[in-house]
Amino acid sequence: MASAKDRATAGVRRAGSRIFLGRRVTATRTRLNLPPRLPLDTWREIGEQLLVLCDASAWWHGDWLVYGQGRYPDRYRRAIEDSGLDYQTLRNYAWVARKFPPPRRRAALSLQHHAEVAALPAEQQEYWLDLAEKGGWPTGRLRKHIQDTRRRRRGVPTPESTLSLRTDTERRRRWRDAAEREGRRLPEWIAEALDGAAETALRSTPFPPGDEVERSVSAGG
């Protein structure tokens, strides 16, 4: 079952780095104006492009702050305070932007994907980003694979737990049929669906505050 983020990633792969909402779509600071009778596919593509735009703005803010720190080292903080932007969030974005110069950024992956591997050596960064891009992994799945690999290298068994779900027969049948269509075992399919839901819920707070970004990534948190 593809999440909104997965569909957005697919949209990026189709469109490359292009962001285009459509000739008849206009926007203001507080409103997106959509024409009447939009086909479903067009409406979905607009949503995918909006997700791409949100992620692009994180890179733009990171590059903007890096520029200000280099060009106006004694004045950029005051400019940020006057703008009303959150300095801590910008600093997180700038940290990732420095770790990944533009030629190394993957258009099919979010800034948060890059943040998950930013504290690793460059060779490992490329390795994990390759896997995430080819597999269409959400950031939660990328994080889990990195954590599991670290545990195995330390000889620590990967923690597992049992989750019991009470559900009716019809719902279970639908889940099983959907898993079979994708060639997956039911528990794996359910876990993937829950990962996608968690990723959506956590997207509004992608980074821990302050320097905890670097510590959490390097520690696998």
Accessible surface in RSA format (square Angstrom, percent):
REM  Atomic radii and reference values for relative SASA: ProtOr
REM  Chains: A
REM  Algorithm: Lee & Richards
REM  Probe-radius: 1.40
REM  Slices: 20
REM RES _ NUM      All-atoms   Total-Side   Main-Chain    Non-polar    All polar
REM                ABS   REL    ABS   REL    ABS   REL    ABS   REL    ABS   REL
RES MET A   1   116.36  60.3  91.39  60.5  24.98  59.5  64.72  55.0  51.64  68.4
RES ALA A   2    59.08  54.3  38.92  60.1  20.16  45.9  43.20  60.8  15.88  42.1
RES SER A   3    21.64  18.3  11.93  15.9   9.71  22.4  20.46  43.6   1.17   1.6
RES ALA A   4    39.80  36.6  33.44  51.6   6.36  14.5  34.17  48.1   5.63  14.9
RES LYS A   5    26.03  12.7  26.03  16.0   0.00   0.0  12.01  10.8  14.02  14.9
RES ASP A   6    37.77  26.5  30.82  30.7   6.95  16.4  16.14  38.0  21.63  21.6
RES ARG A   7    87.91  36.9  84.94  43.3   2.96   7.1  25.26  34.5  62.64  38.0
RES ALA A   8     3.67   3.4   3.67   5.7   0.00   0.0   3.67   5.2   0.00   0.0
RES THR A   9    15.11  10.7  13.00  13.2   2.11   5.0   6.25   8.4   8.87  13.4
RES ALA A  10    39.83  36.6  37.84  58.4   1.99   4.5  38.94  54.8   0.90   2.4
RES GLY A  11     2.61   3.2   0.00   N/A   2.61   3.2   1.60   4.4   1.01   2.3
RES VAL A  12    12.21   8.0  10.78   9.8   1.43   3.4  11.85  10.3   0.36   1.0
RES ARG A  13   113.06  47.5  80.64  41.1  32.41  77.2  51.12  69.9  61.93  37.5
RES ARG A  14   156.05  65.5 115.81  59.0  40.24  95.8  78.02 106.6  78.03  47.3
RES ALA A  15    21.32  19.6   5.50   8.5  15.82  36.0  12.31  17.3   9.01  23.9
RES GLY A  16    36.28  44.7   0.00   N/A  36.28  44.7  33.05  90.7   3.23   7.2
RES SER A  17    95.26  80.5  67.05  89.5  28.21  65.0  46.21  98.4  49.05  68.7
RES ARG A  18   134.18  56.3 121.51  61.9  12.66  30.2  71.03  97.1  63.15  38.3
RES ILE A  19    58.49  33.3  29.29  21.8  29.19  70.4  29.29  21.1  29.19  79.2
RES PHE A  20    96.33  48.2  85.49  53.0  10.84  28.2  88.17  53.5   8.16  23.4
RES LEU A  21    37.07  20.6  29.43  21.1   7.65  19.2  30.75  21.6   6.33  17.0
RES GLY A  22    25.27  31.2   0.00   N/A  25.27  31.2  17.41  47.8   7.86  17.6
RES ARG A  23   218.89  91.9 181.84  92.7  37.06  88.2  71.89  98.2 147.01  89.1
RES ARG A  24   160.16  67.2 139.76  71.2  20.40  48.6  68.97  94.3  91.19  55.3
RES VAL A  25    19.49  12.8   4.21   3.8  15.28  36.8   4.21   3.7  15.28  41.4
RES THR A  26    79.41  56.5  73.69  74.7   5.72  13.6  69.95  94.0   9.47  14.3
RES ALA A  27    67.22  61.8  34.22  52.8  33.00  75.1  34.33  48.3  32.89  87.1
RES THR A  28    86.60  61.6  62.62  63.5  23.98  57.1  71.19  95.6  15.41  23.3
RES ARG A  29   238.72 100.2 194.63  99.2  44.09 105.0  78.51 107.3 160.21  97.1
RES THR A  30   127.59  90.7  90.78  92.0  36.81  87.7  74.25  99.7  53.33  80.6
RES ARG A  31   162.99  68.4 150.58  76.8  12.40  29.5  46.42  63.4 116.56  70.6
RES LEU A  32    59.66  33.2  37.42  26.8  22.24  55.9  37.42  26.3  22.23  59.8
RES ASN A  33    43.76  30.2  40.73  39.4   3.02   7.3  22.95  55.2  20.80  20.1
RES LEU A  34    74.43  41.5  44.51  31.8  29.92  75.2  45.78  32.2  28.65  77.1
RES PRO A  35    19.86  14.5   7.31   6.7  12.54  45.6  13.87  11.5   5.99  37.2
RES PRO A  36   100.86  73.5  85.18  77.6  15.68  57.0  96.69  79.8   4.16  25.9
RES ARG A  37   224.14  94.1 184.17  93.9  39.97  95.2  85.39 116.7 138.75  84.1
RES LEU A  38    39.13  21.8  15.00  10.7  24.13  60.7  15.05  10.6  24.08  64.8
RES PRO A  39    79.56  58.0  67.84  61.8  11.73  42.6  79.56  65.7   0.00   0.0
RES LEU A  40   113.44  63.2 101.64  72.7  11.80  29.7 105.20  73.9   8.24  22.2
RES ASP A  41    95.88  67.2  93.30  92.9   2.58   6.1  26.47  62.3  69.41  69.2
RES THR A  42    50.86  36.2  50.47  51.2   0.39   0.9  29.01  39.0  21.85  33.0
RES TRP A  43   140.37  56.3 138.43  67.0   1.95   4.6 113.29  60.4  27.09  43.9
RES ARG A  44   103.44  43.4  99.52  50.7   3.91   9.3  20.18  27.6  83.25  50.5
RES GLU A  45    86.42  49.6  86.16  65.2   0.26   0.6  22.21  43.0  64.21  52.4
RES ILE A  46    10.21   5.8   9.61   7.2   0.60   1.4  10.21   7.4   0.00   0.0
RES GLY A  47    30.11  37.1   0.00   N/A  30.11  37.1  28.21  77.4   1.90   4.2
RES GLU A  48    13.67   7.9  12.55   9.5   1.13   2.7   4.92   9.5   8.75   7.1
RES GLN A  49    14.98   8.4  14.98  10.9   0.00   0.0   6.48  13.8   8.50   6.4
RES LEU A  50    58.53  32.6  58.06  41.5   0.47   1.2  58.13  40.8   0.40   1.1
RES LEU A  51    39.70  22.1  37.51  26.8   2.19   5.5  37.78  26.5   1.92   5.2
RES VAL A  52    23.15  15.2  18.83  17.0   4.33  10.4  22.73  19.8   0.42   1.1
RES LEU A  53    62.25  34.7  62.20  44.5   0.05   0.1  62.20  43.7   0.05   0.1
RES CYS A  54    86.33  65.3  75.08  83.7  11.25  26.4  27.61  69.9  58.72  63.3
RES ASP A  55    29.33  20.5  23.82  23.7   5.51  13.0  12.39  29.2  16.94  16.9
RES ALA A  56    15.13  13.9  11.63  17.9   3.50   8.0  14.92  21.0   0.20   0.5
RES SER A  57    36.26  30.6  36.22  48.3   0.04   0.1  19.28  41.1  16.98  23.8
RES ALA A  58    10.72   9.9   9.65  14.9   1.07   2.4  10.72  15.1   0.00   0.0
RES TRP A  59    22.66   9.1  22.66  11.0   0.00   0.0  17.25   9.2   5.40   8.8
RES TRP A  60   140.27  56.3 134.46  65.1   5.81  13.6 113.35  60.4  26.91  43.7
RES HIS A  61    60.71  33.2  59.17  41.1   1.54   3.9  43.28  44.6  17.43  20.3
RES GLY A  62     0.00   0.0   0.00   N/A   0.00   0.0   0.00   0.0   0.00   0.0
RES ASP A  63    54.73  38.3  48.37  48.1   6.37  15.1  27.85  65.5  26.88  26.8
RES TRP A  64   116.01  46.6 107.59  52.1   8.42  19.8  83.17  44.3  32.84  53.3
RES LEU A  65     2.03   1.1   1.48   1.1   0.55   1.4   2.03   1.4   0.00   0.0
RES VAL A  66    48.59  32.0  45.09  40.8   3.50   8.4  45.09  39.2   3.50   9.5
RES TYR A  67   135.49  63.3 126.62  72.0   8.86  23.1 104.25  78.3  31.24  38.5
RES GLY A  68    10.70  13.2   0.00   N/A  10.70  13.2  10.70  29.4   0.00   0.0
RES GLN A  69    34.59  19.3  25.20  18.4   9.39  22.4  15.98  34.0  18.61  14.1
RES GLY A  70    64.22  79.2   0.00   N/A  64.22  79.2  38.60 105.9  25.62  57.4
RES ARG A  71   138.18  58.0 122.42  62.4  15.76  37.5  31.50  43.0 106.69  64.7
RES TYR A  72    80.68  37.7  79.84  45.4   0.84   2.2  48.43  36.4  32.25  39.8
RES PRO A  73    92.16  67.2  73.01  66.6  19.14  69.6  73.67  60.8  18.49 114.9
RES ASP A  74   123.34  86.4  84.66  84.3  38.68  91.5  48.10 113.2  75.24  75.0
RES ARG A  75   149.91  62.9 146.00  74.4   3.91   9.3  60.99  83.4  88.92  53.9
RES TYR A  76    35.57  16.6  32.33  18.4   3.23   8.4  17.53  13.2  18.03  22.2
RES ARG A  77   111.09  46.6 110.60  56.4   0.49   1.2  35.02  47.9  76.07  46.1
RES ARG A  78   159.36  66.9 156.35  79.7   3.00   7.1  49.72  68.0 109.64  66.4
RES ALA A  79    53.39  49.1  43.06  66.4  10.34  23.5  48.93  68.9   4.46  11.8
RES ILE A  80     2.72   1.5   2.72   2.0   0.00   0.0   2.72   2.0   0.00   0.0
RES GLU A  81   112.74  64.7  86.99  65.8  25.75  61.3  43.68  84.5  69.07  56.4
RES ASP A  82   104.47  73.2  67.58  67.3  36.88  87.2  33.79  79.5  70.68  70.5
RES SER A  83    63.27  53.5  23.49  31.4  39.78  91.6  35.36  75.3  27.92  39.1
RES GLY A  84    67.99  83.8   0.00   N/A  67.99  83.8  35.81  98.3  32.18  72.1
RES LEU A  85    70.62  39.3  58.65  42.0  11.96  30.1  60.77  42.7   9.85  26.5
RES ASP A  86    84.13  58.9  71.34  71.0  12.79  30.3  35.99  84.7  48.14  48.0
RES TYR A  87    40.35  18.8  36.68  20.9   3.67   9.5  27.24  20.5  13.10  16.2
RES GLN A  88    59.92  33.5  58.07  42.4   1.85   4.4  26.14  55.6  33.78  25.6
RES THR A  89    50.69  36.1  50.19  50.9   0.51   1.2  26.55  35.7  24.14  36.5
RES LEU A  90     5.44   3.0   5.44   3.9   0.00   0.0   5.44   3.8   0.00   0.0
RES ARG A  91    75.71  31.8  74.06  37.8   1.65   3.9  20.54  28.1  55.16  33.4
RES ASN A  92    10.10   7.0   8.93   8.6   1.17   2.8   1.17   2.8   8.93   8.6
RES TYR A  93    37.18  17.4  37.18  21.2   0.00   0.0   9.96   7.5  27.22  33.6
RES ALA A  94     0.00   0.0   0.00   0.0   0.00   0.0   0.00   0.0   0.00   0.0
RES TRP A  95    40.70  16.3  40.62  19.7   0.09   0.2  37.76  20.1   2.94   4.8
RES VAL A  96     0.00   0.0   0.00   0.0   0.00   0.0   0.00   0.0   0.00   0.0
RES ALA A  97     5.33   4.9   0.70   1.1   4.63  10.5   0.89   1.3   4.44  11.8
RES ARG A  98   123.89  52.0  96.64  49.3  27.25  64.9  59.78  81.7  64.11  38.9
RES LYS A  99    78.07  38.1  66.95  41.1  11.12  26.5  27.11  24.4  50.95  54.3
RES PHE A 100     0.00   0.0   0.00   0.0   0.00   0.0   0.00   0.0   0.00   0.0
RES PRO A 101    62.10  45.3  59.12  53.9   2.98  10.8  62.10  51.3   0.00   0.0
RES PRO A 102    89.96  65.6  77.51  70.7  12.45  45.3  77.96  64.4  12.00  74.6
RES PRO A 103   125.05  91.1  82.30  75.0  42.75 155.4  95.78  79.1  29.27 181.9
RES ARG A 104    66.90  28.1  59.42  30.3   7.48  17.8  51.44  70.3  15.46   9.4
RES ARG A 105    47.02  19.7  28.16  14.4  18.86  44.9  17.86  24.4  29.16  17.7
RES ARG A 106    39.50  16.6  34.47  17.6   5.04  12.0  20.48  28.0  19.02  11.5
RES ALA A 107    58.75  54.0  29.72  45.9  29.03  66.0  42.13  59.3  16.62  44.0
RES ALA A 108     8.73   8.0   4.79   7.4   3.94   9.0   5.73   8.1   3.00   7.9
RES LEU A 109     6.87   3.8   1.41   1.0   5.46  13.7   4.53   3.2   2.35   6.3
RES SER A 110     8.12   6.9   5.05   6.7   3.06   7.1   6.02  12.8   2.09   2.9
RES LEU A 111     3.59   2.0   3.59   2.6   0.00   0.0   3.59   2.5   0.00   0.0
RES GLN A 112    30.15  16.9  28.84  21.1   1.31   3.1  18.02  38.3  12.13   9.2
RES HIS A 113     2.02   1.1   2.02   1.4   0.00   0.0   2.02   2.1   0.00   0.0
RES HIS A 114     0.00   0.0   0.00   0.0   0.00   0.0   0.00   0.0   0.00   0.0
RES ALA A 115     1.32   1.2   1.32   2.0   0.00   0.0   1.32   1.9   0.00   0.0
RES GLU A 116    13.25   7.6   9.52   7.2   3.73   8.9   0.72   1.4  12.53  10.2
RES VAL A 117     0.00   0.0   0.00   0.0   0.00   0.0   0.00   0.0   0.00   0.0
RES ALA A 118     0.58   0.5   0.00   0.0   0.58   1.3   0.00   0.0   0.58   1.5
RES ALA A 119    32.97  30.3   3.48   5.4  29.49  67.1   5.32   7.5  27.64  73.2
RES LEU A 120    21.96  12.2  14.84  10.6   7.12  17.9  15.63  11.0   6.33  17.0
RES PRO A 121    82.50  60.1  69.62  63.5  12.88  46.8  81.97  67.7   0.53   3.3
RES ALA A 122    61.07  56.2  52.49  81.0   8.58  19.5  52.96  74.6   8.11  21.5
RES GLU A 123   147.26  84.5 136.20 103.0  11.06  26.3  54.32 105.1  92.93  75.9
RES GLN A 124    65.25  36.5  64.57  47.2   0.68   1.6  21.45  45.7  43.80  33.2
RES GLN A 125     7.26   4.1   7.26   5.3   0.00   0.0   0.00   0.0   7.26   5.5
RES GLU A 126    56.51  32.4  56.51  42.8   0.00   0.0  40.92  79.1  15.59  12.7
RES TYR A 127   122.43  57.2 116.49  66.3   5.93  15.4  84.98  63.9  37.45  46.2
RES TRP A 128    20.46   8.2  20.46   9.9   0.00   0.0  11.53   6.1   8.93  14.5
RES LEU A 129     0.00   0.0   0.00   0.0   0.00   0.0   0.00   0.0   0.00   0.0
RES ASP A 130    52.05  36.5  51.34  51.1   0.71   1.7   7.71  18.2  44.34  44.2
RES LEU A 131    60.19  33.5  58.14  41.6   2.05   5.1  58.47  41.1   1.72   4.6
RES ALA A 132     0.00   0.0   0.00   0.0   0.00   0.0   0.00   0.0   0.00   0.0
RES GLU A 133    48.93  28.1  48.51  36.7   0.42   1.0  11.53  22.3  37.40  30.5
RES LYS A 134   170.68  83.3 134.54  82.6  36.14  86.1  92.32  83.1  78.36  83.5
RES GLY A 135    45.24  55.8   0.00   N/A  45.24  55.8  24.00  65.9  21.23  47.6
RES GLY A 136    23.56  29.0   0.00   N/A  23.56  29.0  13.66  37.5   9.89  22.2
RES TRP A 137    30.41  12.2  25.86  12.5   4.55  10.7  20.22  10.8  10.19  16.5
RES PRO A 138     5.45   4.0   4.32   3.9   1.13   4.1   5.45   4.5   0.00   0.0
RES THR A 139     2.63   1.9   2.24   2.3   0.39   0.9   1.61   2.2   1.02   1.5
RES GLY A 140    20.32  25.1   0.00   N/A  20.32  25.1  15.08  41.4   5.24  11.7
RES ARG A 141    64.60  27.1  64.42  32.8   0.18   0.4   7.54  10.3  57.07  34.6
RES LEU A 142     0.00   0.0   0.00   0.0   0.00   0.0   0.00   0.0   0.00   0.0
RES ARG A 143    68.07  28.6  67.67  34.5   0.40   1.0  18.92  25.9  49.15  29.8
RES LYS A 144   108.92  53.1 107.90  66.2   1.02   2.4  82.57  74.3  26.36  28.1
RES HIS A 145    65.05  35.6  64.40  44.8   0.65   1.7  42.01  43.3  23.04  26.8
RES ILE A 146     7.90   4.5   7.82   5.8   0.09   0.2   7.82   5.6   0.09   0.2
RES GLN A 147    36.49  20.4  34.52  25.2   1.97   4.7   6.53  13.9  29.96  22.7
RES ASP A 148    13.90   9.7  13.90  13.8   0.00   0.0   1.85   4.3  12.06  12.0
RES THR A 149    21.86  15.5  21.86  22.2   0.00   0.0  17.29  23.2   4.57   6.9
RES ARG A 150    42.56  17.9  41.02  20.9   1.54   3.7  26.99  36.9  15.57   9.4
RES ARG A 151    58.12  24.4  58.12  29.6   0.00   0.0   2.79   3.8  55.33  33.5
RES ARG A 152   152.77  64.1 131.35  67.0  21.42  51.0  66.07  90.3  86.70  52.5
RES ARG A 153   179.76  75.5 140.38  71.6  39.38  93.8  62.05  84.8 117.72  71.3
RES ARG A 154   158.72  66.6 124.62  63.5  34.10  81.2  70.05  95.7  88.67  53.7
RES GLY A 155    64.13  79.1   0.00   N/A  64.13  79.1  35.45  97.3  28.68  64.2
RES VAL A 156    66.49  43.8  63.83  57.8   2.66   6.4  65.29  56.7   1.20   3.3
RES PRO A 157   112.21  81.8  95.97  87.5  16.24  59.0 107.91  89.1   4.30  26.7
RES THR A 158    45.46  32.3  29.16  29.6  16.30  38.9  23.52  31.6  21.94  33.2
RES PRO A 159    91.52  66.7  66.09  60.2  25.43  92.5  76.92  63.5  14.61  90.8
RES GLU A 160   162.77  93.4 122.60  92.8  40.16  95.6  47.52  91.9 115.24  94.1
RES SER A 161   113.36  95.8  74.50  99.4  38.86  89.5  49.59 105.6  63.77  89.3
RES THR A 162   132.57  94.3  98.44  99.8  34.13  81.3  65.43  87.9  67.14 101.5
RES LEU A 163   124.00  69.1  97.75  69.9  26.25  66.0  98.62  69.3  25.38  68.3
RES SER A 164    98.36  83.1  70.79  94.5  27.57  63.5  45.63  97.2  52.73  73.9
RES LEU A 165    91.60  51.0  62.02  44.4  29.58  74.4  63.29  44.5  28.31  76.2
RES ARG A 166   244.03 102.5 208.15 106.1  35.89  85.4  83.23 113.7 160.81  97.5
RES THR A 167    48.13  34.2   9.00   9.1  39.13  93.2  18.52  24.9  29.60  44.7
RES ASP A 168    80.05  56.1  67.57  67.3  12.47  29.5  48.51 114.2  31.54  31.5
RES THR A 169   117.55  83.6 109.26 110.8   8.29  19.8  75.95 102.0  41.59  62.9
RES GLU A 170    90.98  52.2  87.07  65.9   3.91   9.3  54.53 105.5  36.45  29.8
RES ARG A 171   111.52  46.8 110.90  56.5   0.62   1.5   6.66   9.1 104.86  63.6
RES ARG A 172   124.96  52.5 124.96  63.7   0.00   0.0  28.50  38.9  96.46  58.5
RES ARG A 173    96.97  40.7  96.73  49.3   0.25   0.6  42.88  58.6  54.09  32.8
RES ARG A 174   139.10  58.4 131.95  67.3   7.15  17.0  33.49  45.8 105.61  64.0
RES TRP A 175    60.32  24.2  60.31  29.2   0.01   0.0  42.55  22.7  17.77  28.8
RES ARG A 176    97.24  40.8  97.24  49.6   0.00   0.0  35.96  49.1  61.28  37.1
RES ASP A 177    50.02  35.0  48.52  48.3   1.50   3.6  21.79  51.3  28.23  28.2
RES ALA A 178    32.46  29.8  27.16  41.9   5.31  12.1  31.37  44.2   1.09   2.9
RES ALA A 179     0.97   0.9   0.97   1.5   0.00   0.0   0.97   1.4   0.00   0.0
RES GLU A 180   112.29  64.5  91.57  69.3  20.72  49.3  41.74  80.7  70.55  57.6
RES ARG A 181   216.49  90.9 176.11  89.8  40.39  96.2  63.33  86.5 153.17  92.8
RES GLU A 182    79.94  45.9  51.03  38.6  28.91  68.8  37.66  72.8  42.28  34.5
RES GLY A 183    70.26  86.6   0.00   N/A  70.26  86.6  36.80 101.0  33.46  74.9
RES ARG A 184    75.56  31.7  61.83  31.5  13.73  32.7  12.21  16.7  63.35  38.4
RES ARG A 185   165.66  69.6 157.69  80.4   7.97  19.0  74.09 101.3  91.57  55.5
RES LEU A 186    27.14  15.1  21.26  15.2   5.88  14.8  21.26  14.9   5.88  15.8
RES PRO A 187    78.86  57.5  70.16  64.0   8.70  31.6  74.78  61.7   4.08  25.3
RES GLU A 188    82.14  47.2  74.17  56.1   7.96  19.0  34.91  67.5  47.23  38.6
RES TRP A 189    17.14   6.9  16.62   8.0   0.52   1.2  16.29   8.7   0.85   1.4
RES ILE A 190    32.46  18.5  32.06  23.9   0.40   1.0  32.46  23.4   0.00   0.0
RES ALA A 191    51.03  46.9  46.88  72.3   4.15   9.4  50.42  71.0   0.61   1.6
RES GLU A 192    32.54  18.7  28.74  21.7   3.80   9.0  10.63  20.6  21.90  17.9
RES ALA A 193    22.04  20.3  12.35  19.1   9.69  22.0  15.86  22.3   6.18  16.4
RES LEU A 194    88.45  49.3  85.11  60.9   3.34   8.4  85.45  60.0   3.00   8.1
RES ASP A 195    53.42  37.4  49.54  49.3   3.88   9.2   3.67   8.6  49.74  49.6
RES GLY A 196     8.95  11.0   0.00   N/A   8.95  11.0   8.51  23.4   0.43   1.0
RES ALA A 197    62.40  57.4  47.16  72.8  15.24  34.7  55.87  78.7   6.53  17.3
RES ALA A 198    48.25  44.4  40.43  62.4   7.82  17.8  47.56  67.0   0.69   1.8
RES GLU A 199    25.25  14.5  23.36  17.7   1.89   4.5   3.86   7.5  21.39  17.5
RES THR A 200    69.22  49.2  59.69  60.5   9.53  22.7  52.41  70.4  16.81  25.4
RES ALA A 201    75.93  69.8  46.50  71.8  29.43  67.0  57.89  81.5  18.04  47.8
RES LEU A 202   109.29  60.9 107.76  77.1   1.53   3.9 108.02  75.9   1.27   3.4
RES ARG A 203    78.47  32.9  67.66  34.5  10.81  25.7  54.68  74.7  23.79  14.4
RES SER A 204    99.49  84.1  63.78  85.1  35.71  82.3  57.90 123.3  41.58  58.3
RES THR A 205    99.65  70.9  81.60  82.7  18.06  43.0  70.68  94.9  28.98  43.8
RES PRO A 206    49.46  36.0  32.88  30.0  16.59  60.3  39.79  32.9   9.67  60.1
RES PHE A 207    28.78  14.4   7.95   4.9  20.84  54.2   9.46   5.7  19.32  55.3
RES PRO A 208    49.15  35.8  41.08  37.4   8.07  29.3  48.36  39.9   0.80   4.9
RES PRO A 209   102.35  74.6  94.42  86.1   7.93  28.8 100.18  82.7   2.17  13.5
RES GLY A 210    15.09  18.6   0.00   N/A  15.09  18.6  12.95  35.5   2.14   4.8
RES ASP A 211    87.86  61.5  78.40  78.0   9.46  22.4  21.42  50.4  66.44  66.3
RES GLU A 212    68.32  39.2  68.21  51.6   0.11   0.3  25.49  49.3  42.83  35.0
RES VAL A 213     5.19   3.4   5.19   4.7   0.00   0.0   5.19   4.5   0.00   0.0
RES GLU A 214    80.99  46.5  80.65  61.0   0.34   0.8  20.58  39.8  60.41  49.3
RES ARG A 215   133.95  56.2 131.21  66.9   2.75   6.5  69.17  94.5  64.78  39.3
RES SER A 216    24.24  20.5  18.70  25.0   5.54  12.8  19.63  41.8   4.61   6.5
RES VAL A 217    14.29   9.4  10.21   9.2   4.08   9.8  12.87  11.2   1.42   3.9
RES SER A 218    63.90  54.0  42.04  56.1  21.86  50.4  29.80  63.5  34.10  47.8
RES ALA A 219    84.54  77.7  47.19  72.8  37.35  85.0  57.58  81.1  26.96  71.4
RES GLY A 220    12.66  15.6   0.00   N/A  12.66  15.6   6.01  16.5   6.65  14.9
RES GLY A 221    59.63  73.5   0.00   N/A  59.63  73.5  50.83 139.5   8.80  19.7
END  Absolute sums over single chains surface
CHAIN  1 A    14504.8      11781.0       2723.8       7993.8       6511.0
END  Absolute sums over all chains
TOTAL         14504.8      11781.0       2723.8       7993.8       6511.0
